[in-house]
Amino acid sequence: MKEYSISEIQTLMEKGKLSAMKLTKTYLTLIREIDKQGPKLNAIIEINPEVAKIAKKLDEERKNNKIRGPLHGIPVIIKDNINTGDKMQTTAGSLAFDGYIASEDAHIVKRLRDAGAVILAKANLSEWANFRSTRSTSGWSSRGGQTLNLYALNRNPCGSSSGSAVAVAANLCSVAIGTETDGSIICPSQTNSIVGIKPTIGLVSRTGIIPISHNQDTAGPMARSVQDAAFLLNVIVGTDPVDSSTTIHNKKIPLDYTEFLDYNGLKEARIGVARNYFGNSDLVDNIIERAIEKMSKNGAEIIDPVEIKTLNDLREFEFQVLLYDFKHNLNEYLVKFGPINSLKSLNDIIEFNKRNQEKVMPYFGQELFTMANEKDSITSKEYKEALKQCHRLARDEGIDIVLKEHQLDAIVAPSGGAAWLIDYINGDHSTGGSSSVAAVAGYPNITVPAGYIYGLPIGISFFSGAFEEPTLLKIAYSFEQATKIRKSPKFLQKAELN
């Protein structure tokens, strides 16, 4: 099937050449043939059993000239750590939550339904959003198994929104929702050659999403184009009285992010090149250098180099904050929505995993769970100091000072390296990445396809200050249109080494 954009789909529907029902059935066929049988990508963890009824209702609305917006009749896949108040489970990929049916939609899912989206399926993910073990294998969950990288099937799709990214890249849906604490939208998007947006904390509600950290968690769009990602962002953005992060910032939020998609958006944009993130791979660096040259030729003013000097100091403080937050936030979720399968706390889940070790922990353990469970309250002095240092190092002396000193619109860096081999013995292998400083700061980050190494995708990241999504979308869209670098996957067994 051709990779249709949201705009193309809407045009076909307006002309009566396509319906939500027909499109939904086409995607279901592709899921059956590609995800479950052919290469067996394992991107989808569960199909929505009510999807045909939803599509039919939306088609009837269209016949009656009730069009809810650009997402009307568009099939969307949701990551399986996001509550859906329907007949699908919400498990974070864990057998501990197997069978759990949420009583209500997450806030963003409700917004998607109200916008006319067809909630097609749940996506597989790295179990517990990749916060269980220090040597996990991204894309694997005890409920869903291993998701594969569709550009080379023996390689890792990156986590934790691996299923969402692969589903979009494989054309199993129009767009998908992922979540990120640090890199979980950016890494799988770049590794699967799609666009991923990690929004500013406070732009998108987290209510009804199985958490890691209230300081860093956010849902975000994953799409094959910047425009489609912007359409999806329009819908999930919004105030939620239950999530105070969306109510306390007092920022004027744009009604339509697609208004900032400017073909000439690179012209006169001041973009700083963060050289801290180079040097992991000459092949990756060469791709990003060519991308920077393209930006310059399209009118961008390139400030090279700029340096985020706090990166090395940031890691340990972030780690401590995440450990505290995970225990606190997961226990809060279980109080609000649980008990789930008689599990009332993180400690209960740890014990469940021990009792079911052969199924739940065949490849890696739960060291992060244990470390988090040993932490005190988030009222502790250690936690408050670590959080203070995170904000200082990521915001004040990190992104903010670089933007101010060089009067930048955005900072650019490699999104990461080429996908590594799936390896259950050693776990994930770091190939470089630039997501952490924006993640810890709570600032926006967008990754766009930039090139390929032996057929393996490489992305480029644009990040900036809080609520600067309009600026980043303008730059990212202009770069995308100037390069049009993305290639559809070939589902190869291994990377093209000749």
Legacy VTK file of the C-alpha trace (Angstrom):
# vtk DataFile Version 3.0
C-alpha trace
ASCII
DATASET POLYDATA
POINTS 498 float
0.000 0.000 0.000
1.210 3.509 -0.772
2.291 5.627 2.193
-0.519 8.167 2.162
-0.209 11.340 4.224
-3.091 12.565 6.360
-3.807 15.333 3.826
-3.864 12.833 0.954
-6.204 10.549 2.886
-8.582 13.402 3.649
-8.638 14.413 -0.025
-9.475 10.853 -1.067
-12.210 10.672 1.555
-13.679 14.005 0.454
-13.860 12.691 -3.108
-15.518 9.471 -1.977
-12.602 7.335 -3.145
-11.723 6.133 0.344
-13.533 5.584 3.630
-12.411 5.129 7.215
-13.706 1.559 7.057
-11.769 0.708 3.894
-8.583 2.312 5.221
-8.924 0.547 8.551
-9.414 -2.832 6.867
-6.358 -2.185 4.693
-4.192 -1.474 7.726
-5.563 -4.546 9.516
-4.606 -6.658 6.508
-1.100 -5.182 6.537
-0.778 -5.867 10.260
-1.800 -9.472 9.711
0.487 -9.989 6.700
3.546 -7.969 7.753
3.502 -7.650 11.533
2.170 -11.063 12.509
3.121 -13.332 9.588
5.632 -11.950 7.053
8.738 -10.516 8.689
6.841 -10.764 12.017
7.835 -7.314 13.215
5.867 -7.679 16.453
5.056 -3.962 16.546
1.407 -4.502 17.464
0.516 -5.993 20.825
-3.291 -5.922 20.445
-5.929 -4.974 17.853
-8.904 -2.908 18.948
-11.894 -5.309 18.642
-14.236 -2.325 18.229
-12.295 -0.725 15.401
-14.810 -1.559 12.644
-17.682 -0.061 14.651
-15.655 3.132 15.213
-14.734 3.465 11.532
-18.331 2.866 10.435
-19.638 5.564 12.786
-17.104 8.092 11.508
-18.005 7.300 7.900
-21.653 7.924 8.725
-20.733 11.270 10.249
-18.849 12.208 7.091
-21.880 11.363 4.945
-23.840 13.772 7.114
-21.176 16.476 6.586
-19.933 16.258 10.159
-16.152 16.385 9.817
-14.391 16.690 13.152
-11.046 17.788 11.719
-7.926 16.510 9.908
-7.850 13.307 11.980
-11.431 12.333 11.136
-11.303 8.655 10.109
-7.506 8.437 10.482
-6.251 5.183 12.095
-3.911 5.850 15.035
-1.903 3.354 17.074
-1.418 3.942 20.816
1.535 2.777 22.900
0.542 0.114 25.425
1.344 2.191 28.490
-1.556 4.549 27.725
-4.990 3.796 29.159
-7.814 3.128 26.733
-11.252 2.795 28.294
-12.366 0.165 25.808
-11.851 -3.569 25.372
-8.073 -3.348 24.913
-5.628 -3.982 27.738
-3.116 -1.483 29.124
-0.075 -3.362 30.400
3.179 -1.470 29.727
4.127 -4.738 28.021
4.294 -6.547 31.370
2.641 -9.822 32.311
2.157 -8.275 35.748
-0.651 -6.173 34.253
-1.888 -8.870 31.850
-5.662 -8.610 31.468
-5.936 -5.098 32.892
-8.710 -3.089 31.211
-8.643 0.595 32.143
-11.920 2.074 33.364
-11.506 5.229 31.276
-9.454 6.747 28.476
-6.270 8.626 29.152
-6.820 12.345 28.572
-4.996 12.279 25.221
-6.965 9.238 24.031
-10.210 11.051 24.776
-8.941 14.001 22.736
-8.071 11.669 19.862
-11.530 10.104 19.893
-13.155 13.535 20.021
-11.075 14.541 16.982
-12.410 11.579 15.014
-9.330 9.369 15.137
-9.794 5.619 14.765
-7.981 3.957 17.671
-6.673 1.021 15.669
-4.446 -0.922 18.057
-1.958 -0.877 20.910
1.755 -0.917 20.142
4.359 -3.138 21.760
7.081 -1.381 23.740
10.153 -1.971 25.809
8.629 -3.370 28.992
7.831 -0.713 31.618
8.996 1.890 29.082
12.541 0.506 29.421
12.856 1.254 33.124
13.327 -2.190 34.630
16.930 -3.212 34.037
20.322 -1.634 33.417
20.997 -4.154 30.644
17.638 -4.487 28.935
17.018 -5.211 25.274
14.916 -2.419 23.797
11.730 -3.439 22.030
11.224 -6.545 24.186
8.349 -7.076 26.584
7.167 -10.160 28.424
3.679 -9.699 27.018
4.551 -8.690 23.457
7.914 -10.299 22.707
10.614 -8.646 20.598
9.828 -5.868 18.126
12.193 -5.878 15.134
13.837 -3.052 13.233
12.249 -3.167 9.787
15.309 -1.669 8.048
17.369 -4.697 9.164
15.411 -7.380 10.956
18.329 -8.567 13.086
18.749 -5.095 14.585
17.105 -3.285 17.459
14.242 -0.805 16.920
15.327 1.191 20.003
13.022 1.914 22.893
10.796 2.344 24.509
8.244 3.469 21.885
9.599 0.809 19.555
6.265 -0.619 18.445
4.846 2.819 17.719
7.841 3.739 15.560
7.929 0.455 13.659
4.167 0.543 13.045
4.440 3.993 11.467
7.546 3.155 9.429
6.015 -0.120 8.202
2.836 1.711 7.110
0.656 -0.253 9.531
-1.114 2.976 10.467
-1.135 6.645 9.554
0.426 7.961 12.765
1.130 6.734 16.297
1.495 7.971 19.843
4.676 7.262 21.766
5.900 8.366 25.174
9.276 9.604 26.337
11.096 10.026 29.607
14.530 10.273 27.992
14.924 9.229 24.349
11.922 6.940 24.031
10.336 8.949 21.214
13.538 10.341 19.710
15.576 7.115 19.544
12.990 4.758 17.960
11.920 7.513 15.563
15.453 8.116 14.341
16.262 4.391 14.234
13.186 3.708 12.087
13.474 6.787 9.849
10.387 8.689 10.941
9.620 12.031 12.555
9.228 12.129 16.326
8.235 15.060 18.514
9.038 15.110 22.222
6.907 18.037 23.456
7.599 20.477 26.273
6.498 19.157 29.656
3.118 20.743 30.350
1.979 20.825 26.740
0.421 17.332 26.750
-1.484 15.677 29.604
-0.033 12.553 31.249
-3.263 11.540 33.002
-3.904 7.842 32.426
-0.374 7.012 31.261
1.646 4.447 33.231
4.432 6.671 34.554
8.146 6.827 35.157
8.688 10.482 36.075
6.337 13.435 36.455
9.367 15.635 35.772
10.190 14.153 32.374
7.332 11.978 31.046
5.360 13.116 28.032
3.424 11.584 25.163
4.217 12.738 21.644
3.506 12.246 17.927
5.322 9.769 15.685
4.726 10.098 11.941
6.275 9.736 8.492
6.315 13.503 7.951
6.582 16.700 9.963
3.149 17.770 8.741
1.458 14.582 9.931
3.232 14.894 13.284
1.955 18.480 13.577
-1.622 17.347 12.830
-1.350 14.816 15.648
0.250 17.334 18.009
-2.694 19.686 17.454
-5.042 17.093 18.870
-3.141 15.829 21.913
-2.110 19.287 23.156
-4.425 20.770 25.749
-5.126 21.686 29.341
-6.052 18.909 31.752
-7.173 19.955 35.259
-5.932 16.606 36.604
-2.380 17.168 35.317
-1.156 20.368 36.950
1.803 20.640 34.554
-0.698 21.639 31.845
-2.345 24.343 33.949
0.485 26.235 35.674
2.645 27.397 32.751
0.347 30.225 31.561
1.627 29.932 28.001
-0.506 30.806 25.014
-0.703 27.562 23.068
-1.183 27.768 19.275
-4.479 26.473 17.953
-2.834 25.004 14.842
0.816 23.969 14.728
0.613 23.368 10.978
0.580 27.144 10.528
4.295 27.121 11.351
5.216 24.679 8.580
7.187 27.023 6.338
9.104 25.759 3.324
11.496 28.703 3.828
11.701 28.160 7.570
15.474 27.729 7.530
16.018 31.185 6.086
17.754 33.404 8.660
17.239 30.825 11.411
20.182 30.825 13.841
21.099 27.196 14.510
23.874 26.128 16.857
25.809 22.900 16.245
26.309 21.061 19.555
29.706 19.454 18.975
29.499 17.550 22.276
27.395 14.974 20.464
29.809 14.320 17.611
32.686 11.857 17.567
30.857 8.597 18.248
30.896 7.580 14.566
32.565 9.149 11.531
29.752 7.776 9.367
27.079 9.460 11.481
29.079 12.679 11.686
29.410 12.803 7.891
25.637 12.560 7.478
25.017 15.354 9.978
27.717 17.536 8.383
25.945 17.220 5.030
22.665 18.089 6.725
24.223 21.209 8.253
25.563 22.227 4.830
22.059 21.838 3.406
20.639 24.067 6.132
23.240 26.709 5.380
22.488 26.594 1.646
18.819 27.111 2.481
19.500 30.299 4.371
20.190 29.186 7.940
22.897 30.980 9.899
24.984 28.178 11.365
26.796 28.862 14.641
29.494 26.203 14.907
30.511 25.078 17.423
28.353 25.576 20.473
28.882 23.517 23.587
26.555 22.214 26.273
29.140 21.942 29.024
27.014 20.236 31.665
26.285 16.902 29.990
28.655 14.706 32.001
27.525 16.170 35.319
23.854 15.713 34.467
23.665 11.925 34.211
23.883 10.888 37.850
21.459 13.562 39.064
18.944 12.529 36.393
19.285 8.876 37.361
18.580 9.602 41.024
15.526 11.718 40.183
14.123 8.989 37.947
14.528 6.341 40.651
12.640 8.460 43.185
9.986 9.502 40.675
9.358 5.989 39.417
8.531 4.595 42.833
6.386 7.592 43.749
4.552 7.909 40.417
3.917 4.208 39.832
2.565 3.781 43.353
0.308 6.801 42.749
-0.948 5.249 39.499
-1.744 1.994 41.319
-3.646 3.863 44.025
-5.695 5.729 41.408
-6.342 2.916 38.923
-5.550 -0.229 40.914
-5.113 -2.564 42.466
-4.259 -4.309 39.207
-4.171 -8.104 39.447
-3.969 -7.612 43.241
-0.787 -5.527 42.777
-0.885 -2.386 44.913
2.705 -1.119 44.784
6.072 -1.316 43.061
7.109 -3.796 45.744
4.225 -6.082 44.756
5.335 -5.955 41.112
8.899 -6.846 42.115
7.597 -9.888 43.963
5.372 -10.844 41.009
8.406 -10.745 38.718
10.361 -12.969 41.095
7.540 -15.526 41.192
7.271 -15.481 37.388
10.957 -15.107 36.595
11.067 -17.604 33.695
8.423 -15.720 31.731
9.052 -12.149 32.865
12.830 -12.074 33.249
14.334 -14.638 30.838
16.962 -12.219 29.489
17.427 -9.422 32.018
16.423 -8.578 35.563
14.809 -5.746 37.499
17.720 -3.886 39.098
16.099 -0.504 38.435
12.899 -1.622 40.154
14.877 -2.725 43.192
16.935 0.463 43.313
13.809 2.625 42.978
11.973 0.663 45.665
14.759 1.407 48.138
14.335 5.165 47.731
12.606 7.351 50.302
9.877 9.910 49.663
10.196 12.686 47.078
10.131 15.032 50.068
13.651 13.851 50.963
16.621 16.232 50.918
18.541 13.998 48.470
15.692 14.061 45.955
15.133 17.807 46.162
18.853 18.480 45.688
19.104 16.105 42.713
16.092 17.730 41.057
17.532 21.194 41.684
20.796 20.140 40.035
18.917 18.653 37.069
17.185 21.954 36.408
20.401 23.920 36.827
22.465 21.684 34.567
19.858 21.025 31.854
18.098 24.382 31.797
19.987 27.329 33.340
23.541 26.222 32.551
22.555 23.867 29.742
20.163 24.726 26.931
19.151 28.191 28.177
22.637 29.631 28.415
23.657 28.304 24.986
20.537 29.736 23.350
21.067 33.085 25.049
24.831 33.420 24.489
24.561 32.699 20.772
21.046 34.131 20.244
19.927 30.821 18.748
16.574 29.639 17.510
17.556 25.993 17.905
20.380 23.604 18.662
21.126 20.735 16.298
22.799 17.382 16.993
22.778 13.763 15.774
19.701 12.000 17.166
21.783 8.872 17.669
23.786 6.181 15.942
22.844 3.309 13.673
20.714 0.520 15.124
22.653 -2.109 17.058
22.198 -5.878 16.800
19.570 -7.492 19.017
21.609 -9.063 21.801
19.945 -10.722 24.794
23.282 -11.642 26.351
24.786 -8.163 26.559
21.678 -6.015 26.223
21.550 -2.669 24.437
24.700 -1.051 23.067
24.947 2.722 23.155
25.711 4.248 19.761
25.428 7.846 20.908
22.420 10.093 21.371
21.459 13.641 22.212
18.062 13.324 23.891
18.987 13.703 27.562
19.491 17.436 27.997
16.105 18.330 26.444
14.430 15.457 28.303
15.761 16.528 31.705
15.048 20.199 30.999
11.514 19.320 29.927
12.078 21.134 26.628
10.914 20.184 23.103
12.930 18.004 20.752
12.161 16.958 17.159
13.995 14.292 15.162
13.815 14.128 11.362
15.399 11.565 8.973
18.853 12.740 7.866
20.413 9.807 6.015
21.408 6.144 6.039
24.459 4.050 6.917
24.398 0.768 4.980
20.631 1.159 4.800
20.257 1.907 8.523
18.504 5.214 9.333
20.153 8.185 10.999
18.145 11.125 12.335
18.945 14.723 13.175
17.552 16.448 16.273
16.452 20.043 16.734
15.832 21.241 20.292
15.266 24.588 21.955
13.686 26.303 24.972
10.344 25.593 26.633
7.267 25.800 24.376
9.359 26.547 21.282
7.558 23.872 19.248
6.511 26.468 16.617
10.151 27.435 15.963
11.305 23.813 15.851
8.475 22.769 13.535
9.326 25.618 11.178
12.985 24.574 11.014
12.349 20.812 10.924
9.746 21.103 8.172
11.990 23.299 6.047
14.868 20.835 6.460
12.598 17.897 5.616
11.295 19.571 2.469
14.770 20.642 1.371
16.189 17.123 1.714
13.278 14.649 1.378
15.729 12.047 2.581
13.350 9.419 3.993
13.236 6.036 2.250
10.635 3.360 2.854
11.962 0.187 4.505
12.952 -2.905 2.541
12.519 -5.373 5.431
16.035 -6.727 4.905
17.327 -9.580 7.026
20.482 -7.586 7.773
22.136 -4.275 6.925
23.285 -3.599 3.356
27.067 -3.996 3.740
27.891 -3.938 0.035
LINES 1 499
498 0 1 2 3 4 5 6 7 8 9 10 11 12 13 14 15 16 17 18 19 20 21 22 23 24 25 26 27 28 29 30 31 32 33 34 35 36 37 38 39 40 41 42 43 44 45 46 47 48 49 50 51 52 53 54 55 56 57 58 59 60 61 62 63 64 65 66 67 68 69 70 71 72 73 74 75 76 77 78 79 80 81 82 83 84 85 86 87 88 89 90 91 92 93 94 95 96 97 98 99 100 101 102 103 104 105 106 107 108 109 110 111 112 113 114 115 116 117 118 119 120 121 122 123 124 125 126 127 128 129 130 131 132 133 134 135 136 137 138 139 140 141 142 143 144 145 146 147 148 149 150 151 152 153 154 155 156 157 158 159 160 161 162 163 164 165 166 167 168 169 170 171 172 173 174 175 176 177 178 179 180 181 182 183 184 185 186 187 188 189 190 191 192 193 194 195 196 197 198 199 200 201 202 203 204 205 206 207 208 209 210 211 212 213 214 215 216 217 218 219 220 221 222 223 224 225 226 227 228 229 230 231 232 233 234 235 236 237 238 239 240 241 242 243 244 245 246 247 248 249 250 251 252 253 254 255 256 257 258 259 260 261 262 263 264 265 266 267 268 269 270 271 272 273 274 275 276 277 278 279 280 281 282 283 284 285 286 287 288 289 290 291 292 293 294 295 296 297 298 299 300 301 302 303 304 305 306 307 308 309 310 311 312 313 314 315 316 317 318 319 320 321 322 323 324 325 326 327 328 329 330 331 332 333 334 335 336 337 338 339 340 341 342 343 344 345 346 347 348 349 350 351 352 353 354 355 356 357 358 359 360 361 362 363 364 365 366 367 368 369 370 371 372 373 374 375 376 377 378 379 380 381 382 383 384 385 386 387 388 389 390 391 392 393 394 395 396 397 398 399 400 401 402 403 404 405 406 407 408 409 410 411 412 413 414 415 416 417 418 419 420 421 422 423 424 425 426 427 428 429 430 431 432 433 434 435 436 437 438 439 440 441 442 443 444 445 446 447 448 449 450 451 452 453 454 455 456 457 458 459 460 461 462 463 464 465 466 467 468 469 470 471 472 473 474 475 476 477 478 479 480 481 482 483 484 485 486 487 488 489 490 491 492 493 494 495 496 497
